[in-house]
Amino acid sequence: MWRMCVFTVMLPDMAPEEAARAMKAAGYAGVEWRVKDTPEPVRAEAPSFWGNNLCTFGLTTAEAEQARDVAQAHGLAIPSLGTYIEVGDVAAVEEAMAFARICGAGQVRVGAGRWPVEGSYAASFDRARTFLGEVQGLAWQYGVKAVVEIHHRTIVPSAALAHRLVSGLEPDYVGVIHDAGNMVYEGFEEYRLGLELLGPYLAHVHLKNAAWERPPGGGVWRARWAALEDGVVDWPALFAALRAVGYEGWLGIEDFSQARPPAEALAFNYQFVRSQVGEG
């Protein structure tokens, strides 16, 4: 029913060619490339999700062409790009959209603003709204949608707050990534309620899981990343809600649990999601 892709942030030890080969072997139809310039000092570090991630392309024309060619060689579509563009960096958005147009991606993730930060939520909201207004014009120009992700420790940790930010903008050009795993940390709302609220702004779905842990001796419980099959996210409820709102887009796997080696995780997660949506 839904096509599945992998956000390559979860594959820090794999170069793009190796990752694409493993994705295709596991059954995926697409790849969501991580796109971010990696500073030279970081390249000397051990591979990691958000540091020296080997499955990452820089924001250049040559790397956009490489991202396109690697995906095409393995029969993978590129539904979206995962960038780390901060609020206000309109020039980086334009670079990312040019990259997307070259490699054939339909959308680019942009920042909504971290939280907490100095100042108020109202000020952060106003900055992000002004930014998205400018981004919307670029999206029209390049034919690439800009998407913000529901994410803890940002000003859009829930569907309701994401909807507040994008409401009134054109959903053909600005949308939202739903992420039930991030909502374990912060921002949980009943899935169907949030998805109905997002309506036409629902542009993409990330799938990962997290669990709550009780510290030794009690106290404030903390969330941690968990394997897809063993955490707080209620997959049958999420997929039922996605069906109920008529979602027809992509499901992007983003597993940070490290419960399995990368190639094994790709295969297991693909089959697990298929079983949960009734295709296994």
ZADO-7648 format. One record per residue: x, y, z of N, C-alpha, C in turn; residue in three letters; residue number from 1. Coordinates in pm, whole numbers, plus 50000, padded with zeros to 5 digits. Layout:
N
PT    n.X    n.Y    n.Z   ca.X   ca.Y   ca.Z    c.X    c.Y    c.Z  titor  lumdren
PT      X      Y      Z      X      Y      Z      X      Y      Z    Ala      NUM
...
END
This chain:
280
PT    n.X    n.Y    n.Z   ca.X   ca.Y   ca.Z    c.X    c.Y    c.Z  titor  lumdren
PT  50083  49879  50000  50000  50000  50000  50086  50127  50000    Met        1
PT  50178  50134  50097  50271  50248  50102  50409  50202  50056    Trp        2
PT  50478  50290  49988  50616  50262  49953  50707  50298  50070    Arg        3
PT  50816  50226  50081  50906  50244  50194  51044  50289  50147    Met        4
PT  51102  50380  50226  51237  50428  50199  51315  50428  50330    Cys        5
PT  51442  50464  50322  51529  50469  50438  51596  50606  50444    Val        6
PT  51589  50670  50559  51664  50794  50581  51806  50752  50621    Phe        7
PT  51905  50790  50542  52038  50734  50558  52112  50784  50682    Thr        8
PT  52053  50873  50759  52113  50909  50887  52133  50785  50974    Val        9
PT  52050  50681  50955  52059  50561  51038  52171  50466  50994    Met       10
PT  52246  50504  50889  52349  50415  50833  52486  50485  50833    Leu       11
PT  52534  50531  50946  52657  50612  50948  52782  50537  50906    Pro       12
PT  52780  50403  50914  52898  50323  50879  52901  50283  50732    Asp       13
PT  52796  50315  50656  52786  50270  50518  52807  50386  50420    Met       14
PT  52890  50366  50320  52899  50462  50211  52772  50451  50126    Ala       15
PT  52735  50556  50052  52609  50555  49977  52589  50435  49885    Pro       16
PT  52693  50396  49812  52678  50282  49720  52644  50154  49796    Glu       17
PT  52714  50129  49904  52687  50010  49986  52548  50015  50044    Glu       18
PT  52508  50134  50093  52375  50148  50153  52265  50125  50051    Ala       19
PT  52281  50182  49932  52179  50166  49828  52165  50019  49789    Ala       20
PT  52277  49951  49779  52273  49808  49746  52199  49729  49852    Arg       21
PT  52225  49761  49980  52159  49691  50090  52009  49724  50096    Ala       22
PT  51974  49848  50069  51832  49886  50068  51755  49809  49961    Met       23
PT  51812  49807  49843  51746  49737  49733  51730  49589  49765    Lys       24
PT  51834  49528  49820  51828  49386  49855  51721  49359  49960    Ala       25
PT  51699  49455  50049  51600  49436  50155  51457  49459  50107    Ala       26
PT  51441  49525  49992  51307  49545  49936  51258  49688  49928    Gly       27
PT  51337  49784  49974  51292  49924  49974  51280  49979  49833    Tyr       28
PT  51187  50075  49819  51165  50139  49690  51235  50273  49677    Ala       29
PT  51281  50328  49790  51340  50461  49784  51444  50485  49891    Gly       30
PT  51513  50598  49875  51615  50640  49971  51595  50788  50002    Val       31
PT  51607  50822  50127  51599  50960  50173  51742  50999  50216    Glu       32
PT  51815  51059  50126  51956  51087  50153  51972  51192  50262    Trp       33
PT  52072  51169  50348  52116  51272  50441  52205  51368  50363    Arg       34
PT  52173  51498  50368  52246  51598  50291  52296  51706  50387    Val       35
PT  52426  51712  50402  52487  51808  50494  52636  51814  50469    Lys       36
PT  52691  51933  50467  52836  51945  50454  52902  51898  50583    Asp       37
PT  53004  51813  50570  53076  51760  50686  53211  51830  50698    Thr       38
PT  53233  51906  50804  53362  51975  50820  53478  51876  50825    Pro       39
PT  53592  51918  50775  53709  51830  50770  53746  51770  50906    Glu       40
PT  53746  51849  51016  53781  51788  51145  53686  51675  51185    Pro       41
PT  53559  51687  51146  53460  51584  51179  53489  51456  51101    Val       42
PT  53542  51469  50981  53570  51352  50897  53676  51260  50959    Arg       43
PT  53749  51312  51054  53852  51231  51121  53794  51151  51238    Ala       44
PT  53669  51178  51273  53606  51110  51386  53553  50972  51343    Glu       45
PT  53522  50889  51441  53456  50762  51413  53317  50789  51356    Ala       46
PT  53266  50703  51269  53131  50724  51215  53025  50733  51325    Pro       47
PT  52930  50821  51305  52820  50839  51402  52700  50897  51330    Ser       48
PT  52583  50887  51393  52460  50933  51329  52470  51080  51285    Phe       49
PT  52508  51168  51379  52500  51311  51353  52637  51378  51342    Trp       50
PT  52743  51298  51338  52878  51352  51322  52933  51312  51187    Gly       51
PT  53032  51224  51188  53093  51175  51065  53009  51063  51006    Asn       52
PT  52897  51100  50950  52804  51004  50890  52847  50979  50746    Asn       53
PT  52889  50857  50716  52944  50826  50584  52838  50822  50474    Leu       54
PT  52712  50806  50515  52603  50796  50416  52538  50934  50397    Cys       55
PT  52621  51030  50364  52582  51171  50357  52640  51233  50231    Thr       56
PT  52564  51322  50169  52613  51399  50056  52625  51546  50094    Phe       57
PT  52727  51612  50043  52742  51756  50064  52657  51834  49966    Gly       58
PT  52636  51962  49997  52548  52046  49917  52621  52104  49796    Leu       59
PT  52658  52016  49702  52723  52060  49579  52655  51996  49459    Thr       60
PT  52674  52056  49344  52616  52000  49222  52671  51861  49194    Thr       61
PT  52801  51844  49212  52862  51714  49185  52804  51606  49275    Ala       62
PT  52782  51638  49402  52728  51537  49493  52579  51513  49468    Glu       63
PT  52508  51615  49421  52368  51594  49382  52360  51496  49265    Ala       64
PT  52451  51510  49172  52454  51418  49058  52490  51278  49103    Glu       65
PT  52582  51269  49200  52619  51138  49253  52502  51074  49327    Gln       66
PT  52430  51153  49406  52314  51102  49479  52210  51047  49382    Ala       67
PT  52188  51121  49273  52094  51075  49169  52143  50946  49105    Arg       68
PT  52270  50943  49069  52323  50828  48995  52325  50701  49080    Asp       69
PT  52362  50714  49207  52365  50597  49296  52223  50541  49312    Val       70
PT  52127  50629  49334  51988  50583  49350  51939  50516  49222    Ala       71
PT  51963  50580  49109  51915  50525  48982  51979  50390  48954    Gln       72
PT  52107  50375  48986  52177  50249  48959  52115  50132  49033    Ala       73
PT  52047  50161  49144  51987  50055  49225  51834  50059  49221    His       74
PT  51779  50135  49130  51635  50139  49112  51560  50200  49229    Gly       75
PT  51620  50300  49294  51559  50363  49410  51513  50504  49376    Leu       76
PT  51391  50537  49415  51342  50674  49405  51401  50756  49520    Ala       77
PT  51396  50888  49507  51442  50977  49614  51325  51068  49652    Ile       78
PT  51239  51023  49744  51120  51102  49776  51149  51229  49854    Pro       79
PT  51259  51230  49931  51284  51343  50020  51432  51350  50052    Ser       80
PT  51476  51468  50097  51614  51487  50143  51611  51532  50288    Leu       81
PT  51699  51475  50369  51709  51513  50510  51825  51610  50529    Gly       82
PT  51794  51739  50533  51897  51840  50556  51885  51890  50701    Thr       83
PT  51979  51976  50739  51984  52029  50876  51992  52182  50871    Tyr       84
PT  51907  52240  50789  51908  52384  50765  51840  52457  50881    Ile       85
PT  51909  52556  50935  51855  52633  51047  51757  52740  50999    Glu       86
PT  51668  52779  51088  51574  52886  51058  51650  53011  51017    Val       87
PT  51607  53072  50908  51668  53196  50862  51771  53178  50753    Gly       88
PT  51820  53056  50732  51925  53034  50632  51861  53007  50495    Asp       89
PT  51810  53113  50436  51739  53101  50309  51834  53058  50197    Val       90
PT  51958  53104  50204  52055  53066  50101  52078  52915  50100    Ala       91
PT  52084  52853  50219  52103  52708  50227  51981  52635  50173    Ala       92
PT  51862  52691  50195  51741  52630  50141  51748  52629  49988    Val       93
PT  51791  52739  49931  51800  52744  49785  51902  52643  49733    Glu       94
PT  52016  52631  49802  52115  52529  49764  52054  52390  49770    Glu       95
PT  51979  52362  49878  51919  52230  49895  51814  52202  49789    Ala       96
PT  51737  52304  49751  51635  52284  49649  51696  52265  49512    Met       97
PT  51807  52333  49486  51879  52309  49361  51933  52166  49358    Ala       98
PT  51985  52120  49472  52032  51982  49486  51916  51885  49459    Phe       99
PT  51801  51914  49518  51684  51826  49502  51640  51819  49357    Ala      100
PT  51643  51931  49289  51599  51931  49149  51693  51848  49062    Arg      101
PT  51822  51854  49094  51919  51775  49017  51900  51625  49040    Ile      102
PT  51882  51586  49168  51875  51443  49198  51735  51386  49187    Cys      103
PT  51634  51472  49172  51498  51424  49152  51416  51406  49277    Gly      104
PT  51458  51468  49387  51382  51459  49512  51266  51557  49510    Ala      105
PT  51152  51516  49567  51034  51601  49566  51021  51696  49682    Gly      106
PT  51100  51672  49788  51088  51760  49904  51219  51764  49982    Gln      107
PT  51232  51871  50062  51352  51897  50140  51310  51934  50281    Val      108
PT  51372  51871  50381  51344  51908  50520  51417  52038  50554    Arg      109
PT  51345  52129  50621  51404  52254  50669  51374  52268  50818    Val      110
PT  51451  52351  50885  51433  52368  51029  51311  52451  51064    Gly      111
PT  51259  52424  51184  51147  52503  51236  51189  52587  51356    Ala      112
PT  51304  52555  51415  51351  52629  51531  51361  52542  51654    Gly      113
PT  51476  52546  51719  51497  52465  51838  51428  52527  51959    Arg      114
PT  51405  52442  52058  51342  52486  52182  51391  52399  52296    Trp      115
PT  51427  52448  52413  51420  52592  52447  51540  52669  52392    Pro      116
PT  51517  52795  52368  51622  52886  52324  51607  53016  52403    Val      117
PT  51704  53104  52386  51688  53235  52450  51569  53306  52387    Glu      118
PT  51496  53377  52470  51378  53445  52420  51254  53360  52439    Gly      119
PT  51147  53398  52376  51018  53333  52398  50980  53242  52282    Ser      120
PT  50881  53156  52310  50824  53075  52202  50765  53166  52095    Tyr      121
PT  50698  53274  52137  50635  53364  52041  50738  53421  51943    Ala      122
PT  50855  53460  51996  50959  53514  51908  51012  53407  51814    Ala      123
PT  51031  53286  51866  51078  53176  51783  50976  53143  51674    Ser      124
PT  50850  53145  51711  50744  53118  51614  50745  53223  51503    Phe      125
PT  50757  53348  51541  50756  53455  51440  50874  53442  51344    Asp      126
PT  50992  53407  51397  51109  53388  51311  51086  53273  51213    Arg      127
PT  51034  53162  51266  51011  53045  51182  50904  53072  51077    Ala      128
PT  50801  53144  51114  50693  53173  51020  50742  53265  50907    Arg      129
PT  50821  53365  50943  50879  53452  50842  50969  53373  50747    Thr      130
PT  51050  53288  50805  51140  53201  50727  51061  53115  50630    Phe      131
PT  50957  53048  50678  50879  52960  50591  50807  53037  50481    Leu      132
PT  50771  53161  50510  50712  53243  50406  50809  53264  50290    Gly      133
PT  50937  53288  50322  51039  53302  50219  51065  53168  50150    Glu      134
PT  51069  53061  50229  51094  52928  50175  50983  52887  50079    Val      135
PT  50861  52926  50109  50748  52891  50022  50770  52945  49881    Gln      136
PT  50824  53065  49870  50852  53121  49739  50957  53040  49664    Gly      137
PT  51060  52995  49734  51161  52912  49671  51103  52777  49628    Leu      138
PT  51015  52722  49712  50951  52594  49678  50873  52606  49548    Ala      139
PT  50802  52717  49531  50729  52741  49407  50826  52753  49290    Trp      140
PT  50936  52824  49312  51033  52847  49205  51100  52718  49160    Gln      141
PT  51136  52633  49256  51211  52511  49224  51123  52388  49204    Tyr      142
PT  50996  52397  49241  50910  52280  49230  50944  52172  49330    Gly      143
PT  50993  52213  49449  51033  52122  49555  50966  52165  49685    Val      144
PT  50894  52075  49748  50824  52110  49872  50922  52119  49989    Lys      145
PT  50900  52216  50078  50975  52226  50202  50894  52163  50314    Ala      146
PT  50957  52080  50396  50885  52012  50503  50956  52033  50637    Val      147
PT  50877  52055  50742  50929  52060  50878  50890  51930  50947    Val      148
PT  50974  51886  51038  50952  51757  51104  50902  51775  51247    Glu      149
PT  50800  51699  51283  50758  51692  51424  50874  51633  51502    Ile      150
PT  50930  51713  51595  51054  51672  51660  51062  51731  51799    His      151
PT  51102  51648  51895  51122  51696  52031  51231  51803  52034    His      152
PT  51222  51888  52134  51314  51999  52155  51320  52097  52036    Arg      153
PT  51207  52109  51968  51187  52215  51868  51055  52283  51899    Thr      154
PT  51018  52383  51822  50889  52449  51846  50774  52373  51782    Ile      155
PT  50804  52258  51719  50698  52175  51659  50708  52030  51708    Val      156
PT  50695  52007  51841  50705  51870  51892  50578  51789  51874    Pro      157
PT  50470  51852  51830  50341  51783  51816  50278  51822  51683    Ser      158
PT  50179  51744  51643  50105  51776  51520  50035  51910  51533    Ala      159
PT  49980  51939  51651  49908  52065  51669  49999  52185  51653    Ala      160
PT  50121  52178  51711  50212  52291  51700  50272  52301  51559    Leu      161
PT  50292  52187  51495  50336  52191  51356  50228  52254  51268    Ala      162
PT  50104  52216  51292  49993  52273  51214  49983  52423  51237    His      163
PT  50001  52466  51361  49996  52610  51389  50101  52684  51308    Arg      164
PT  50220  52626  51295  50328  52692  51223  50299  52703  51073    Leu      165
PT  50249  52597  51013  50233  52596  50866  50096  52643  50820    Val      166
PT  49999  52651  50913  49862  52686  50875  49859  52821  50802    Ser      167
PT  49791  52822  50689  49782  52943  50609  49884  52949  50497    Gly      168
PT  49988  52867  50506  50082  52854  50395  50025  52756  50292    Leu      169
PT  50081  52754  50176  50029  52670  50067  50079  52527  50082    Glu      170
PT  49990  52430  50106  50035  52292  50129  50100  52226  50009    Pro      171
PT  50089  52285  49891  50163  52232  49777  50312  52260  49791    Asp      172
PT  50347  52358  49875  50486  52402  49885  50547  52387  50024    Tyr      173
PT  50464  52375  50126  50511  52360  50264  50431  52249  50331    Val      174
PT  50500  52154  50395  50430  52043  50460  50499  52001  50588    Gly      175
PT  50453  51888  50642  50498  51838  50772  50534  51690  50761    Val      176
PT  50644  51653  50827  50680  51512  50844  50625  51466  50979    Ile      177
PT  50541  51365  50978  50491  51307  51103  50592  51205  51154    His      178
PT  50622  51209  51284  50721  51119  51342  50675  51072  51479    Asp      179
PT  50615  50953  51484  50562  50901  51610  50673  50868  51709    Ala      180
PT  50793  50833  51660  50904  50804  51750  50950  50927  51824    Gly      181
PT  50962  51039  51755  50997  51164  51822  50891  51204  51925    Asn      182
PT  50766  51170  51895  50656  51208  51985  50654  51125  52114    Met      183
PT  50733  51019  52120  50750  50948  52247  50826  51038  52345    Val      184
PT  50926  51107  52293  51005  51198  52377  50922  51318  52421    Tyr      185
PT  50845  51373  52328  50771  51496  52356  50667  51516  52248    Glu      186
PT  50547  51556  52287  50448  51599  52189  50346  51496  52149    Gly      187
PT  50331  51386  52227  50236  51283  52184  50093  51337  52179    Phe      188
PT  50026  51306  52069  49883  51326  52055  49827  51199  51990    Glu      189
PT  49705  51167  52017  49643  51051  51953  49664  51064  51801    Glu      190
PT  49711  50956  51741  49759  50965  51604  49654  51019  51506    Tyr      191
PT  49535  50965  51512  49437  51008  51412  49400  51155  51432    Arg      192
PT  49390  51198  51557  49358  51338  51583  49462  51428  51516    Leu      193
PT  49590  51397  51539  49696  51479  51481  49699  51474  51330    Gly      194
PT  49680  51356  51273  49684  51341  51128  49565  51412  51062    Leu      195
PT  49449  51404  51125  49335  51477  51070  49359  51627  51074    Glu      196
PT  49419  51674  51183  49448  51816  51195  49546  51862  51087    Leu      197
PT  49649  51783  51062  49747  51820  50960  49685  51825  50821    Leu      198
PT  49591  51736  50794  49521  51737  50666  49616  51742  50548    Gly      199
PT  49601  51840  50459  49684  51844  50337  49830  51875  50363    Pro      200
PT  49866  51916  50485  50006  51945  50517  50087  51818  50547    Tyr      201
PT  50019  51705  50565  50091  51579  50590  50164  51539  50462    Leu      202
PT  50298  51548  50465  50376  51529  50344  50462  51403  50345    Ala      203
PT  50494  51351  50464  50589  51241  50474  50573  51181  50613    His      204
PT  50615  51055  50630  50606  50988  50759  50738  50918  50789    Val      205
PT  50795  50949  50907  50912  50878  50956  50870  50772  51056    His      206
PT  50937  50658  51050  50909  50548  51141  51032  50514  51223    Leu      207
PT  51023  50533  51352  51124  50485  51446  51054  50469  51579    Lys      208
PT  51125  50414  51678  51059  50385  51805  51147  50432  51921    Asn      209
PT  51083  50451  52035  51153  50490  52156  51080  50427  52274    Ala      210
PT  51149  50419  52386  51091  50358  52507  51126  50444  52628    Ala      211
PT  51043  50432  52730  51070  50503  52855  51144  50410  52951    Trp      212
PT  51242  50467  53020  51320  50390  53117  51312  50454  53255    Glu      213
PT  51289  50369  53355  51288  50414  53494  51430  50410  53547    Arg      214
PT  51482  50520  53599  51619  50518  53651  51629  50431  53775    Pro      215
PT  51747  50376  53803  51763  50296  53924  51719  50375  54047    Pro      216
PT  51633  50316  54126  51585  50383  54246  51467  50474  54224    Gly      217
PT  51421  50487  54099  51305  50569  54071  51342  50711  54032    Gly      218
PT  51241  50794  54018  51263  50932  53976  51203  50959  53840    Gly      219
PT  51255  51059  53773  51202  51099  53643  51244  50999  53536    Val      220
PT  51148  50941  53467  51178  50846  53361  51232  50920  53239    Trp      221
PT  51320  50854  53164  51380  50913  53046  51351  50827  52923    Arg      222
PT  51339  50893  52809  51318  50820  52685  51451  50784  52622    Ala      223
PT  51453  50674  52549  51570  50630  52472  51521  50567  52343    Arg      224
PT  51606  50565  52244  51569  50501  52118  51556  50350  52138    Trp      225
PT  51462  50290  52066  51433  50147  52079  51414  50085  51941    Ala      226
PT  51426  49955  51936  51399  49882  51812  51255  49903  51770    Ala      227
PT  51229  49895  51641  51094  49922  51591  50989  49837  51662    Leu      228
PT  51023  49712  51691  50923  49618  51744  50909  49623  51896    Glu      229
PT  50983  49710  51963  50989  49701  52108  50997  49840  52173    Asp      230
PT  50888  49916  52164  50887  50049  52222  50745  50098  52243    Gly      231
PT  50732  50228  52257  50604  50290  52294  50510  50304  52174    Val      232
PT  50565  50323  52054  50480  50350  51938  50383  50234  51913    Val      233
PT  50257  50268  51898  50151  50170  51870  50135  50163  51718    Asp      234
PT  50206  50071  51656  50206  50065  51510  50069  50037  51450    Trp      235
PT  49992  49939  51502  49859  49918  51442  49773  50043  51448    Pro      236
PT  49782  50118  51559  49702  50241  51570  49751  50346  51471    Ala      237
PT  49883  50359  51455  49936  50458  51362  49896  50426  51219    Leu      238
PT  49912  50300  51179  49881  50266  51041  49731  50273  51014    Phe      239
PT  49649  50240  51114  49504  50255  51099  49469  50402  51079    Ala      240
PT  49537  50490  51154  49510  50633  51143  49553  50686  51006    Ala      241
PT  49669  50640  50958  49714  50683  50825  49616  50639  50717    Leu      242
PT  49564  50517  50731  49462  50472  50635  49336  50559  50644    Arg      243
PT  49297  50591  50766  49172  50664  50787  49177  50803  50723    Ala      244
PT  49296  50866  50722  49306  51000  50663  49344  50995  50516    Val      245
PT  49359  50873  50462  49387  50859  50320  49529  50891  50279    Gly      246
PT  49623  50871  50370  49763  50900  50339  49814  50804  50232    Tyr      247
PT  49880  50858  50129  49929  50776  50019  50078  50800  49993    Glu      248
PT  50146  50866  50086  50286  50897  50065  50380  50787  50110    Gly      249
PT  50503  50827  50141  50608  50732  50176  50617  50709  50325    Trp      250
PT  50670  50592  50362  50709  50561  50499  50861  50553  50501    Leu      251
PT  50924  50640  50580  51070  50644  50585  51124  50586  50714    Gly      252
PT  51202  50480  50706  51260  50416  50824  51378  50500  50875    Ile      253
PT  51380  50521  51007  51485  50602  51070  51513  50539  51208    Glu      254
PT  51588  50429  51209  51608  50348  51329  51741  50383  51396    Asp      255
PT  51734  50439  51516  51855  50476  51590  51887  50379  51704    Phe      256
PT  51819  50267  51710  51831  50178  51826  51964  50105  51831    Ser      257
PT  52026  50081  51716  52147  49999  51705  52126  49859  51763    Gln      258
PT  52002  49811  51756  51968  49677  51805  52023  49568  51715    Ala      259
PT  52051  49603  51590  52101  49505  51493  52207  49571  51405    Arg      260
PT  52296  49494  51345  52389  49551  51247  52311  49615  51133    Pro      261
PT  52369  49715  51064  52293  49792  50965  52219  49711  50859    Pro      262
PT  52287  49620  50791  52220  49544  50686  52108  49458  50741    Ala      263
PT  52132  49399  50858  52028  49318  50923  51910  49405  50965    Glu      264
PT  51940  49525  51015  51833  49617  51056  51747  49657  50937    Ala      265
PT  51810  49684  50823  51734  49720  50703  51635  49610  50667    Leu      266
PT  51682  49488  50662  51596  49376  50624  51487  49352  50727    Ala      267
PT  51525  49350  50855  51427  49325  50959  51319  49432  50960    Phe      268
PT  51358  49559  50955  51261  49668  50965  51165  49668  50848    Asn      269
PT  51216  49636  50730  51128  49629  50613  51019  49524  50634    Tyr      270
PT  51061  49404  50675  50964  49296  50695  50871  49326  50812    Gln      271
PT  50925  49387  50918  50840  49420  51033  50729  49518  50995    Phe      272
PT  50764  49623  50923  50661  49720  50884  50560  49656  50791    Val      273
PT  50606  49574  50697  50511  49505  50609  50414  49418  50691    Arg      274
PT  50464  49351  50793  50376  49268  50875  50276  49352  50950    Ser      275
PT  50314  49471  50993  50226  49558  51070  50117  49622  50983    Gln      276
PT  50147  49643  50857  50047  49703  50768  49967  49597  50694    Val      277
PT  49992  49470  50728  49914  49362  50670  49963  49313  50537    Gly      278
PT  50093  49335  50508  50149  49291  50380  50254  49183  50400    Glu      279
PT  50274  49139  50525  50379  49041  50551  50333  48899  50524    Gly      280
END
